[in-house]
Amino acid sequence: MRSQANHPKYRLGFIDFWSSRFSSIARNWQLIKQLLFLSLTEQYKKTWLGSLWLFVNPLLSIVIWLIMNFSGIYQPGETSIPYVGYILLSMSIWLFFVSFFKQLATAVTESSRMLMEAPFEMEAKLIEKILLNIINFAIPLSINIIVLLAMGVRFGWSSLYFIPALIPLMLLGVAIGVFFSLIEVVFNDIYLVVNQGLGVLMFLTPVVYTAEVDSEFLQSIIKLNPLTYLISVPRDLLLGDTVSMWEGYWISAGFAFLIFVLVIHFFFNSVYKIVERIFE
């Protein structure tokens, strides 16, 4: 493995640190494109349905909620659009967040052999994973929008604010994934627990129900949950609904940005040392 002297100097000032990250991304852009192409072509290569899983997975995940809703045993609260469209959109945004964790949490393990055998900058692997998740989100989201249009939902120019409004959610997802990529190398059980715990977290976030759900217990948790605002506000913007959670959104966005900055600094100050000690 390359010597510590050859590693990038990560203990830098804030501006120098981020300048170094962007410079590394620019240097490795061709490698990033090659890694992304390989990931896109191989992720469903050994399956019969292939890339159709991009659409099948979200559909399978919402079938149970539709059955419960239509049977009358589940009351998600009043929605501004048909519940089918609401849950399609909500699950797409939720999976956008969760998939950053799933994609990035194994990035160090996947790259460990390359880190040992040849000079390799982790920025390339992280950006490849981030771009892969964005593409995997954009395709089913486009289908969902077509479905919503068929249901009579109309989108205005203000719906485009949906895209920048998703950035804090992306930063939080990236931060959690990057942090646990270090944990997963050392304590795989913790990674598995968190992976399962995200399924529980979904029930504490207004994804399959609205923020006005009848349960007072859930409402108290919803108000304290940053994901409530990072998911609800982009969803409301896309649908053209009145946004009533701006204060909570900006607080949660600031929290997401802070966590992202701290985790990225910690990651690049630690990743090569951890890999050296474990795989030497």
Buried (B, 14 or more C-beta within 10 A) or exposed (E): BBEEEEBBEBEBEEEEBBEBBEEBBEEBEEBBEEBBEEBBEEBBEEEEEEBEBBBBBBEEBBEEBBEBBEEEEBEBBEBBBBBBBBBBBBBBBBBBBBBBBBBBBBBBBEBBEEBBEEEBBBBBBBBBBBBBBBEBBEEBBEBBBEBBEEEEBEBEEEBEBBEEBBBBBBBBBBBBBBBBBBBBBEEEEEBEEBBEEBEEBBEBBBBBBBBEBEEEEBEEEBEEBBBBBBBBBBBBBBBBBEBEBEEBBEEBBEBBBEBBBEBBBBBBEEBBEBBBEEEE
